Amino acid sequence: MQQFYPKKGRVILHVDMNSFFASVEMAYDPTLKGKPLAIAGDEKQRKGIVVTCSYEARKFGIKTPMPLWEAKKLCPNLLVKRPNFERYRQASQAMFALLRTFSDVVEPVSIDEGYIDISACQEIGSPLEIANRIQQLLLNQLDLPCSIGIAPNKFLAKMASDMKKPLGITILRKRDVPHILWPLPVVEMHGVGEKTAIKLAAIHIHTIGDLAKANDMQLRASLGIRGLKLKERANGEDIRPVDPEAAAENKSVGNSVTLPRDLAIQAELLSVLEKLAKSVSERMKKKGYLTLNVVITIRYKDRKTITRGRKLSNPLLQSEEIFLEAKSLFIEHWNGDPVRLLGITGMDLIDEDQAYEQLNLFTFEKAAKLEPLHQVVNQLRDKYGRTIFKKGKDLD
């Protein structure tokens, strides 16, 4: 069995549940199996967006995050279920508990995916045998399908798990990188979104292979230090260990200011908070983090200091969102006395490339209000081209 495990180095699996929310609903109600199913907002009011959908629904062109009205247009017989996050959390806990029976070195990345280091598991089988066993146990015990990537590092394991869905198992070695990964469009690389792909295209980087061979100075000028990290990944290099404590690690980015004079006027104090939110947001963007816990600090004239925080369902990055949370906390906890110092801190940070949005019912309601606007935008794009609209942040 030792021949399947390197003397130096690691063997890492990336376990990615297939269409997780929809699969959990099918496990709960087997009559849904084999049917086009979407997890979305209120079907009667046609609110919200598609969070995920079954593979049967995807055959109609339905995908995330499509507005529900558009999904129903593509598939009139689409079944729609409201999300049940407690049910999904329980399934996620059961999934990770099963993974920990194989190895203690398990790192949850989101509610439906995680890494497992099996470098010390020679006695229970080859990596492929272990992956097959995990996949079958998840299917037999929880009725949940998954895809698994097997690789010597986290990046390659993540790329491998995306290659065969549903119920796929893929081995990706470092020597496979030039002929398997390099021909792919750079936007298909884990950690490269559409905005980053546009920046890379501007310096003539279109494939993962182009990125692997790119000029360091050009990359740094375009993307900063992150560009060099992406180049390492494109060459199949990733030294990050699987860290069971990563999800609980209490990283933070914060900023505070001692006011030039004690203030007791709410509008002026909120203006200070707004500036602090912008500062925290900018620092998180530079570090590549999003926050799951906004904390404010209030120090009064008599130097009495309080901190109050709020854990969030969805990770935040934009200054407007951080300010809204901080404003709500401030209004709730400020006693009206003059304030000497204010601060905002983003706690429980997660890496940008590991961020996921656990959509809740509020998100669906918010998205529904934008549906008429989305319709008009789509019509104009169809008529005048996809580039007619740009976000303000993309115009720099």
N, C-alpha and C positions, 0 to 999 in steps of 0.2 A: 504493500500500500504506500510505502514511502516514496515510490517513484512518481506518484501523483502530486506530491507536495515538495516545494522547493526547499533546499537546505537553508538558503537565505531568502528572505522575502515572505510574502503573505499570500493567502488564498481568501478572497473576499466574495461574498454573495450579496447581490442587491435584489431584495424581494419586493416586487411591485404588484400590488393587488390589481386585478383587471376590473375596470369599471366598478369601483368599490361600492359606492352608495347603491347603485342599481343591483349589484350582485348580492348585497346584504338584504335588500328588499325581496329578491327572488328566493333567497334562502329562507326568509321569513314566510313568504307566500309562494310556494312552488307553482301555483297556477299562472304566475307571471313569466315563467321560463319560456324561452323561445319566442317571446313577443316583443314588439318595439316598445321600450319603456324609457321614460325620461324622469329624472328627479328634478323638479322645478317648483315654481311658485303656484299660486292659486289658479287652478285650471278654469274654474267658473268665471273668475274675473280676468283671466288671461294675463295674469301678472307674473313678472319675474323672468329669469333666464334659466337655461338648461345648465345645471351643475355637472351632471354626468348623464350618460344614457347607455343602454344596452348595445351590444354589437349588432343586434337586429335593427335597432333604430339608426345606427351609423350607416347602414346600407342605403338609407334614404338620403344621406348627406347631412344628417343632424350631427352637430358637434358642440362642444363647449367653447365659449359661453354664448350660445345663440339665443336670441329672444324667443320666448315660448310661442308667440304668434307665428314666427317664421318656421319653427319646427313643426307646428301643427299644419302649416301650409304644405310642407314637404311630405308629411305623413299624417293624413286625416285620421287614421286609426291609432295614432300614438297614444299610449297609456301614460298618464302623468300621475306621479306620486309626490306628495309634499314631503320634504326632508324630515327625517326622524334622527336628530343628532345624538340622542341618548343611545339609540339602537346602534348607530355607527361607532360610537365610542366603545360600547361593550364588545362589538365585533373586533375592533382594533386591539383592545386589551387582550382578547383571547388569541388573536393572531400573534402578537408579540410574546405572549406567555408560551406559545408553542415554539417559537423560534429560540427562546431561552432554554428549552430542553436540549438543544443541540450544542449551544455555546453560551457562555456568560457574556461574551463580547458582542453585544447587540446595540446598535445605535438607531433609534427611531428618527426618521427624517420628517415625516408627517404622519397623519392619521392612517395612511394606507401604504407606506413604504418604509423600508429601513435596510441597514447594512448589518451583516453578520460575518465576523471573522472566524473562519473555521480552520485556521492554520494549525491548530493543535488537536484536530479531530481525526487524525489518521486511523485511530482504532475503531472508528464507527463507519468507515467507508471512504471511497474516493469522493472528490468534490462533486462529480456528476451524480453519484449514488445518493449523496446527502441532499443535493438539490432536488432530485426526483422524489426522495422520501418526504421532504418538506412540502413540495407541491401536492403530493398525493394526500398527506395528512390534512393540509388546509382544505382540500377538496372533500375528503371523506368525513372529517370531524366537524368542519364549519360550513361546508358546502360553498366555499369561496375559492374562485380560480385566481391564479397568480402567474406572473412571468418572472423568471429568475435569470440574472446575469452572473457569470462566474469569471473572475478576473484577478490579476495580482494587485489591483488597487481600486479605490472607490470610484474614480472617474470611469475607468473601463468597465467596471461592473455595472454602473448606471447605464452607460451606452449600450451594453450587451442586453440588459433587461428590456430595453425598448425595441429590440430588433425582431422579436417574435411575440406577437400578441394575438389572441389570448393563449394562455397555457403553454408558453414557450420557455425553453431553457437554452441559453446561448453561452458558449465559452468564447472569451475574447482575450487572446494573449497579446503581449506587447509586440511580438513579431508580426501580428496580424494587422497592426495599425496602418502601415502604408497601403496595403491593397484593399482593406475593408473600410477604414474610416476616411482616409485622405480623399477619395473621390467624392465624398458626400458634400452637399452644400453646407457652408459654414453655419447657417441658421439651424441645422439639424443637430448641432453639437450642444451637449448639455452645458449650460452656463452662458450661451449666446442667444439673446432674444432678438426680435426684429430690429429694434433700435440699434443694438450693437452691430448687427449684420449690415445695416445701412452705413454705419461709420467705417466698417471694415471694407465694404465695397468701394468706398470713396478712395481707399488706398490700394485698390485692385486685389483685394483678398475676397475670393468668392467661394472657395472650397476649404475644407479642413486641412487639406494638403498645403494650400497657399498659406494658411495661418501657421502651419508647422515650420515653414521655411521663411517666414516673414522677417523683415528687418526690425531689429529690436528698437532702434531709435524711432522709426515710424510708428510702431505699436505704442510705445510710451507716449509719443506726442498725441496720438489719437485717443487712447484709452487709459493712459496712466499706467501705474504698476499692474493693474488688472490685466492689461494687454499682454504683459510678459507671462503672467500666470496662465492665461488662456493658451499661449503658445506652448507652454510646458504640457498642458493637458492634450493639445493637438498632437504632441509627440508621444503621448501615452504615459507621461510622467505625472505622478501624484503621490506625495509622501504622507498625506494625511492618514492618521490611524483611525480605525473604527473606535469611537469614543462613547461608551455607555453613558457618560455623564454630560455629554454635549448638550442634550436637550434641557438639562436642569441647570447648566452653567449660567450664573447670574451676571452676564456681561451688561455693561451699561454705558450710555452716552448721555451726558447732561451738561447743563449750563445754568449759571445763576448770576444775579447781579445785585449788588448793594446799591440802593437807590440814593441819588444825591440828596434827597430830603424825604422824610417820612411822608407816605401818601395814604390818604383815606378816601380818595375818589375812585369809585369802581371803574369808570371808563378809562382813567389813566393807568390803573393797575392792569386792566385787561390789555391795554396797548403794549405794556411791558411784556406781558405773557406772550402776546402775538410775536414780538420780536425774538423772544427766547425760543419759541416753537420753530421759527425759521432757522435759527442758529443750530438747534438740535437736529433738525431735518437735514440741513446741509452737511453736518458732521457725519450723520449716519450714512448719507449717500456716498461720501468719500470713503468710508470704511466698509461699505457694502452690507449694511445691516438694516433690518426692519425691527420695530419694537412691538412686543406683545403686552406691555405694561407701562402705562404713562403715570409718572409720579410727579407731584408738585411739592415744593417746599415754600412755606410761608414763615418769615421771621418778623415778629412784631417789634414795635418801638421799645418794649421792655426786654427784648432779646429772647422772649419765649418763642420756640421754634416747633412747628408741626410739619409732618410729611404725610401726604395722603396719596394713595395710588388706586388704579383701577386696571385689573387684568382684562385683556381684550380677546374676543373670539377670532378676530381677523388682524393680521399684522399690519401696522401703519408705517408709512414713510413720509408722506407729503405733509408739509408744514400746516396746511389748513386743517387736516384731520387731527394732527397732534394738538393744535391750538383748541379745537372744539372739545377734545377730551379734557385738556388742562383747564379751559374756561368753565366747563361743567363742574369739575372738582373744586375749583376756586370758589365759585358761587355757592356751592354746597357747604364749604367748610370755613370760609372767611367769616370772622366774627364782627367785622366792621371797624375794628381798631386800626390805627395807623400802622402801615407796613414798612419795615426797614429793608427787607431782602425778599426777592422772589426767585424761584428756580424751577426748571423742568428737567426731568430725567427720563430717558427711554430705558426701561429695564427689560430683562428676559429677551435679549436680542437674538435674532436668528439671521443666519447668512442669507444674502440676497438670492443665491442660487439654490437655497433649500427652502425658500419661503413658499407657503401655500396659503390659499385663502379658504378658510372653513366658512363657507357662506351660511348666513343665517336668514331667518325670515325677514328681518329688517332690510337686509341686502336685496332680497327679492322685491320688496315694496319699493325700495329706492330705484332699482333698475327698471321697474315697470313704468315709473313716471317718465323715464327717458325714452320709452319705446316709440312714441310719435316722432321724436327728434331723430332716432336711429333710422326710421323709415325714410324721412326726408333726406337725410345724409346719404343713405344707400341709393336712393333714386338719383340724386345729383351725381354721385360717383359713377353710377351706371351710364349716365349721359355724358359726363365731362371727363371721366377718368378717375382712378383711385387716388391720385395725388392732389386733387383739388383742395382738400382740407389737410391742414397740418396742426398738430398740437403746438401751443406756444413754446413748450420746453424743447421742441424739436427744431426750432428756428434759430438756435444759437450757432 
